[in-house]
Amino acid sequence: MVVEKVREILLKTGRLSVPVEQLADDSDLYIVGLTSLATVGLMLALEEEFDIEIPDAMLGRKTFASIGSIVEVVQRLNR
């Protein structure tokens, strides 16, 4: 399922101050330590894992704000 894969990628690339398994799907990832540098690694890992390309127009904080928002973007691009 997409959400489990996103959580796995976030665990590897996010460098968060809170364990990923303790986060709700709507938790603000920036509050728990997601940085712009970590976002780049996350984006690249998502693109590779799901064979997608996240367009420039979607490369904002809103896209990476939460696990839920990331899943939504992946599902939209994976159609």
DRENMARTI-391850 format. One record per residue: x, y, z of N, C-alpha, C, O in turn; residue in three letters; residue number from 1; chain. Coordinates in nm, 2 decimals, decimal comma, m for minus. Each point is the difference from the previous one (the first is absolute). Layout:
<rs>
+--------+--------+--------+--------+--------+--------+--------+--------+--------+--------+--------+--------+---------+-----+--------+
|     nu |     nv |     nw |    cau |    cav |    caw |     cu |     cv |     cw |     ou |     ov |     ow | residuo | num | cadena |
+--------+--------+--------+--------+--------+--------+--------+--------+--------+--------+--------+--------+---------+-----+--------+
|      X |      Y |      Z |      X |      Y |      Z |      X |      Y |      Z |      X |      Y |      Z |     ALA | NUM |      A |
...
+--------+--------+--------+--------+--------+--------+--------+--------+--------+--------+--------+--------+---------+-----+--------+
</rs>
This chain:
<rs>
+--------+--------+--------+--------+--------+--------+--------+--------+--------+--------+--------+--------+---------+-----+--------+
|     nu |     nv |     nw |    cau |    cav |    caw |     cu |     cv |     cw |     ou |     ov |     ow | residuo | num | cadena |
+--------+--------+--------+--------+--------+--------+--------+--------+--------+--------+--------+--------+---------+-----+--------+
|   0,08 |  m0,12 |   0,00 |  m0,08 |   0,12 |   0,00 |   0,09 |   0,13 |   0,00 |   0,11 |  m0,01 |   0,05 |     MET |   1 |      A |
|  m0,16 |   0,11 |  m0,11 |   0,08 |   0,12 |  m0,02 |   0,04 |   0,06 |   0,14 |   0,12 |   0,04 |   0,01 |     VAL |   2 |      A |
|  m0,21 |  m0,03 |   0,08 |   0,03 |   0,07 |   0,13 |   0,12 |  m0,07 |   0,07 |   0,08 |   0,06 |   0,06 |     VAL |   3 |      A |
|  m0,08 |  m0,20 |  m0,06 |   0,11 |  m0,07 |   0,07 |   0,13 |   0,03 |  m0,07 |   0,11 |   0,01 |   0,06 |     GLU |   4 |      A |
|  m0,11 |  m0,01 |  m0,19 |   0,12 |   0,03 |  m0,08 |   0,05 |   0,14 |   0,03 |   0,12 |   0,02 |   0,01 |     LYS |   5 |      A |
|  m0,21 |   0,08 |  m0,01 |   0,04 |   0,14 |   0,03 |   0,06 |   0,00 |   0,14 |   0,10 |   0,07 |   0,02 |     VAL |   6 |      A |
|  m0,16 |  m0,13 |   0,08 |   0,06 |   0,00 |   0,13 |   0,14 |  m0,07 |   0,00 |   0,09 |   0,06 |   0,07 |     ARG |   7 |      A |
|  m0,07 |  m0,16 |  m0,14 |   0,13 |  m0,07 |  m0,01 |   0,10 |   0,10 |  m0,06 |   0,11 |   0,01 |   0,05 |     GLU |   8 |      A |
|  m0,14 |   0,06 |  m0,15 |   0,09 |   0,09 |  m0,07 |   0,03 |   0,12 |   0,10 |   0,11 |   0,04 |   0,01 |     ILE |   9 |      A |
|  m0,22 |   0,01 |   0,05 |   0,02 |   0,11 |   0,10 |   0,09 |  m0,04 |   0,11 |   0,08 |   0,08 |   0,05 |     LEU |  10 |      A |
|  m0,09 |  m0,21 |   0,00 |   0,09 |  m0,05 |   0,10 |   0,15 |   0,01 |  m0,04 |   0,08 |   0,03 |   0,08 |     LEU |  11 |      A |
|  m0,06 |  m0,07 |  m0,21 |   0,14 |   0,00 |  m0,05 |   0,05 |   0,14 |  m0,03 |   0,12 |   0,02 |   0,01 |     LYS |  12 |      A |
|  m0,20 |   0,07 |  m0,06 |   0,05 |   0,13 |  m0,05 |  m0,04 |   0,12 |   0,08 |   0,06 |   0,11 |  m0,02 |     THR |  13 |      A |
|  m0,16 |  m0,12 |   0,11 |  m0,06 |   0,12 |   0,06 |   0,08 |   0,06 |   0,11 |  m0,01 |   0,13 |   0,02 |     GLY |  14 |      A |
|   0,10 |  m0,20 |   0,05 |   0,08 |   0,05 |   0,11 |  m0,09 |   0,07 |   0,10 |   0,03 |   0,11 |   0,05 |     ARG |  15 |      A |
|  m0,14 |  m0,17 |  m0,01 |  m0,10 |   0,06 |   0,09 |   0,04 |  m0,02 |   0,15 |   0,07 |  m0,09 |   0,03 |     LEU |  16 |      A |
|  m0,12 |   0,18 |   0,05 |   0,03 |  m0,01 |   0,14 |  m0,10 |  m0,09 |   0,08 |   0,02 |  m0,03 |   0,11 |     SER |  17 |      A |
|  m0,12 |  m0,02 |  m0,18 |  m0,10 |  m0,09 |   0,05 |  m0,01 |  m0,12 |  m0,09 |   0,01 |   0,01 |  m0,12 |     VAL |  18 |      A |
|  m0,01 |  m0,13 |   0,18 |  m0,01 |  m0,12 |  m0,08 |  m0,12 |   0,00 |  m0,09 |  m0,11 |   0,04 |   0,04 |     PRO |  19 |      A |
|   0,13 |  m0,08 |  m0,17 |  m0,11 |   0,00 |  m0,10 |  m0,12 |  m0,07 |   0,05 |  m0,11 |   0,04 |  m0,03 |     VAL |  20 |      A |
|   0,13 |  m0,15 |   0,10 |  m0,11 |  m0,09 |   0,04 |  m0,09 |   0,07 |   0,11 |  m0,11 |  m0,04 |   0,02 |     GLU |  21 |      A |
|   0,16 |   0,15 |   0,04 |  m0,08 |   0,08 |   0,10 |  m0,08 |   0,11 |  m0,07 |  m0,08 |   0,07 |   0,07 |     GLN |  22 |      A |
|   0,10 |  m0,05 |  m0,20 |  m0,06 |   0,12 |  m0,06 |  m0,14 |  m0,05 |  m0,06 |  m0,01 |  m0,10 |  m0,06 |     LEU |  23 |      A |
|  m0,09 |   0,19 |   0,07 |  m0,12 |  m0,02 |  m0,07 |   0,02 |   0,05 |  m0,14 |   0,09 |   0,07 |  m0,04 |     ALA |  24 |      A |
|  m0,18 |  m0,12 |  m0,05 |   0,01 |   0,04 |  m0,14 |  m0,01 |   0,15 |  m0,02 |   0,04 |   0,05 |  m0,11 |     ASP |  25 |      A |
|  m0,10 |   0,02 |   0,20 |  m0,02 |   0,14 |  m0,02 |   0,10 |   0,09 |   0,09 |  m0,02 |   0,12 |   0,01 |     ASP |  26 |      A |
|   0,11 |  m0,19 |   0,05 |   0,10 |   0,07 |   0,08 |   0,09 |   0,09 |  m0,09 |   0,03 |  m0,04 |  m0,11 |     SER |  27 |      A |
|   0,00 |   0,16 |   0,16 |   0,08 |   0,10 |  m0,07 |   0,15 |  m0,05 |   0,00 |   0,06 |   0,00 |   0,11 |     ASP |  28 |      A |
|  m0,01 |  m0,04 |  m0,22 |   0,14 |  m0,05 |  m0,01 |   0,10 |   0,10 |   0,02 |   0,11 |  m0,03 |   0,05 |     LEU |  29 |      A |
|  m0,14 |   0,16 |  m0,08 |   0,10 |   0,10 |   0,03 |   0,01 |   0,03 |   0,15 |   0,11 |   0,04 |   0,04 |     TYR |  30 |      A |
|  m0,21 |  m0,05 |   0,03 |   0,00 |   0,02 |   0,15 |   0,09 |  m0,11 |   0,06 |   0,07 |   0,03 |   0,10 |     ILE |  31 |      A |
|  m0,07 |  m0,15 |  m0,15 |   0,08 |  m0,11 |   0,05 |   0,14 |  m0,01 |  m0,06 |   0,07 |  m0,10 |   0,01 |     VAL |  32 |      A |
|  m0,03 |   0,20 |  m0,09 |   0,14 |   0,01 |  m0,04 |   0,03 |  m0,02 |  m0,15 |   0,12 |   0,00 |  m0,03 |     GLY |  33 |      A |
|  m0,22 |  m0,01 |  m0,05 |   0,03 |  m0,01 |  m0,15 |   0,06 |   0,13 |  m0,05 |  m0,06 |   0,10 |   0,02 |     LEU |  34 |      A |
|   0,18 |  m0,11 |  m0,08 |   0,06 |   0,12 |  m0,05 |  m0,01 |   0,00 |  m0,15 |  m0,04 |  m0,10 |  m0,06 |     THR |  35 |      A |
|   0,08 |   0,21 |   0,00 |   0,00 |   0,01 |  m0,14 |   0,09 |  m0,09 |  m0,07 |  m0,02 |  m0,06 |  m0,10 |     SER |  36 |      A |
|   0,14 |   0,03 |   0,16 |   0,10 |  m0,09 |  m0,05 |  m0,06 |  m0,14 |   0,01 |   0,01 |  m0,08 |  m0,10 |     LEU |  37 |      A |
|  m0,07 |   0,04 |   0,21 |  m0,06 |  m0,13 |   0,01 |  m0,12 |  m0,02 |  m0,09 |  m0,02 |  m0,11 |  m0,05 |     ALA |  38 |      A |
|  m0,05 |   0,22 |   0,02 |  m0,11 |  m0,01 |  m0,10 |   0,05 |  m0,04 |  m0,14 |  m0,07 |  m0,07 |  m0,07 |     THR |  39 |      A |
|   0,19 |   0,12 |   0,03 |   0,05 |  m0,03 |  m0,13 |   0,03 |  m0,15 |   0,00 |  m0,03 |  m0,07 |  m0,10 |     VAL |  40 |      A |
|   0,09 |   0,01 |   0,20 |   0,03 |  m0,14 |   0,01 |  m0,13 |  m0,08 |   0,00 |  m0,01 |  m0,11 |  m0,07 |     GLY |  41 |      A |
|  m0,09 |   0,16 |   0,14 |  m0,13 |  m0,07 |   0,00 |  m0,06 |   0,00 |  m0,14 |  m0,05 |  m0,10 |  m0,04 |     LEU |  42 |      A |
|   0,05 |   0,21 |  m0,02 |  m0,06 |   0,02 |  m0,14 |   0,07 |  m0,10 |  m0,09 |  m0,07 |  m0,07 |  m0,08 |     MET |  43 |      A |
|   0,20 |   0,07 |   0,08 |   0,08 |  m0,09 |  m0,09 |  m0,04 |  m0,15 |   0,02 |  m0,01 |  m0,08 |  m0,09 |     LEU |  44 |      A |
|   0,00 |   0,04 |   0,22 |  m0,03 |  m0,14 |   0,04 |  m0,14 |  m0,03 |  m0,05 |  m0,03 |  m0,11 |  m0,04 |     ALA |  45 |      A |
|  m0,07 |   0,20 |   0,06 |  m0,13 |  m0,02 |  m0,04 |  m0,01 |  m0,02 |  m0,15 |  m0,07 |  m0,09 |  m0,05 |     LEU |  46 |      A |
|   0,14 |   0,18 |  m0,03 |   0,00 |  m0,01 |  m0,14 |   0,05 |  m0,14 |  m0,05 |  m0,05 |  m0,06 |  m0,09 |     GLU |  47 |      A |
|   0,16 |   0,02 |   0,16 |   0,06 |  m0,13 |  m0,04 |  m0,09 |  m0,12 |   0,03 |  m0,03 |  m0,08 |  m0,08 |     GLU |  48 |      A |
|  m0,02 |   0,08 |   0,20 |  m0,09 |  m0,11 |   0,05 |  m0,13 |  m0,01 |  m0,08 |  m0,04 |  m0,11 |  m0,03 |     GLU |  49 |      A |
|  m0,02 |   0,22 |   0,00 |  m0,13 |  m0,01 |  m0,06 |   0,00 |   0,03 |  m0,15 |  m0,10 |   0,01 |  m0,07 |     PHE |  50 |      A |
|   0,22 |   0,01 |   0,01 |   0,02 |   0,03 |  m0,14 |  m0,08 |   0,12 |  m0,04 |  m0,08 |  m0,01 |  m0,10 |     ASP |  51 |      A |
|   0,09 |   0,12 |   0,17 |  m0,07 |   0,12 |  m0,03 |   0,10 |   0,11 |  m0,01 |   0,11 |  m0,01 |   0,03 |     ILE |  52 |      A |
|  m0,16 |   0,13 |  m0,08 |   0,08 |   0,12 |   0,00 |  m0,09 |   0,11 |   0,06 |  m0,11 |   0,03 |  m0,05 |     GLU |  53 |      A |
|   0,15 |   0,02 |   0,16 |  m0,08 |   0,10 |   0,07 |   0,03 |   0,14 |  m0,07 |   0,12 |   0,04 |  m0,01 |     ILE |  54 |      A |
|  m0,22 |   0,02 |  m0,05 |   0,02 |   0,12 |  m0,08 |   0,04 |   0,12 |   0,09 |  m0,03 |   0,00 |   0,12 |     PRO |  55 |      A |
|   0,10 |   0,09 |  m0,18 |   0,05 |   0,12 |   0,07 |  m0,11 |   0,07 |   0,08 |   0,02 |   0,05 |   0,11 |     ASP |  56 |      A |
|  m0,14 |  m0,05 |  m0,17 |  m0,11 |   0,07 |   0,06 |  m0,05 |  m0,06 |   0,13 |  m0,07 |   0,06 |   0,08 |     ALA |  57 |      A |
|   0,11 |  m0,19 |  m0,06 |  m0,04 |  m0,07 |   0,13 |   0,12 |   0,00 |   0,10 |  m0,02 |  m0,06 |   0,10 |     MET |  58 |      A |
|   0,13 |   0,13 |  m0,13 |   0,11 |  m0,01 |   0,09 |   0,00 |   0,10 |   0,11 |   0,10 |   0,07 |   0,03 |     LEU |  59 |      A |
|  m0,21 |  m0,06 |   0,04 |  m0,02 |   0,10 |   0,11 |  m0,02 |  m0,08 |   0,13 |  m0,02 |  m0,12 |   0,01 |     GLY |  60 |      A |
|   0,02 |   0,20 |   0,10 |  m0,03 |  m0,05 |   0,13 |  m0,13 |  m0,08 |   0,01 |  m0,01 |  m0,10 |   0,07 |     ARG |  61 |      A |
|  m0,09 |   0,15 |  m0,14 |  m0,13 |  m0,07 |   0,01 |   0,01 |  m0,15 |  m0,04 |  m0,07 |  m0,08 |   0,06 |     LYS |  62 |      A |
|   0,15 |   0,05 |  m0,17 |   0,01 |  m0,13 |  m0,05 |   0,06 |  m0,09 |   0,11 |  m0,04 |  m0,12 |   0,02 |     THR |  63 |      A |
|   0,14 |   0,17 |   0,05 |   0,07 |  m0,09 |   0,10 |  m0,03 |   0,03 |   0,14 |   0,07 |  m0,04 |   0,09 |     PHE |  64 |      A |
|  m0,19 |   0,11 |  m0,06 |  m0,04 |   0,04 |   0,13 |  m0,03 |  m0,12 |   0,09 |   0,02 |   0,01 |   0,12 |     ALA |  65 |      A |
|  m0,07 |  m0,12 |  m0,17 |  m0,04 |  m0,11 |   0,08 |   0,01 |  m0,13 |  m0,08 |   0,01 |   0,01 |  m0,13 |     SER |  66 |      A |
|  m0,02 |  m0,12 |   0,19 |   0,00 |  m0,13 |  m0,06 |  m0,12 |   0,00 |  m0,10 |   0,01 |  m0,05 |  m0,11 |     ILE |  67 |      A |
|  m0,13 |   0,09 |   0,16 |  m0,12 |   0,00 |  m0,08 |   0,01 |   0,08 |  m0,13 |  m0,04 |  m0,04 |  m0,10 |     GLY |  68 |      A |
|   0,11 |   0,16 |   0,11 |   0,01 |   0,09 |  m0,12 |   0,10 |  m0,07 |  m0,10 |  m0,02 |   0,01 |  m0,12 |     SER |  69 |      A |
|   0,12 |  m0,08 |   0,17 |   0,09 |  m0,07 |  m0,08 |  m0,07 |  m0,11 |  m0,08 |   0,02 |  m0,02 |  m0,12 |     ILE |  70 |      A |
|  m0,09 |  m0,06 |   0,20 |  m0,08 |  m0,11 |  m0,06 |  m0,09 |   0,05 |  m0,11 |  m0,02 |  m0,06 |  m0,10 |     VAL |  71 |      A |
|  m0,05 |   0,17 |   0,13 |  m0,09 |   0,06 |  m0,10 |   0,07 |   0,03 |  m0,13 |  m0,06 |  m0,03 |  m0,11 |     GLU |  72 |      A |
|   0,17 |   0,09 |   0,12 |   0,08 |   0,04 |  m0,12 |   0,05 |  m0,12 |  m0,07 |  m0,02 |  m0,01 |  m0,13 |     VAL |  73 |      A |
|   0,07 |  m0,09 |   0,20 |   0,04 |  m0,12 |  m0,07 |  m0,11 |  m0,07 |  m0,07 |   0,02 |  m0,04 |  m0,11 |     VAL |  74 |      A |
|  m0,13 |   0,03 |   0,18 |  m0,12 |  m0,07 |  m0,07 |  m0,05 |   0,08 |  m0,12 |  m0,03 |  m0,06 |  m0,10 |     GLN |  75 |      A |
|   0,04 |   0,19 |   0,11 |  m0,05 |   0,08 |  m0,12 |   0,10 |  m0,01 |  m0,12 |  m0,05 |  m0,01 |  m0,11 |     ARG |  76 |      A |
|   0,18 |   0,00 |   0,14 |   0,09 |  m0,01 |  m0,11 |   0,02 |  m0,14 |  m0,05 |   0,05 |  m0,03 |  m0,11 |     LEU |  77 |      A |
|  m0,10 |  m0,07 |   0,19 |   0,02 |  m0,14 |  m0,03 |  m0,12 |  m0,06 |  m0,08 |   0,00 |  m0,12 |  m0,03 |     ASN |  78 |      A |
|  m0,09 |   0,21 |  m0,02 |  m0,12 |  m0,05 |  m0,07 |   0,04 |  m0,02 |  m0,14 |  m0,09 |  m0,04 |  m0,08 |     ARG |  79 |      A |
+--------+--------+--------+--------+--------+--------+--------+--------+--------+--------+--------+--------+---------+-----+--------+
</rs>
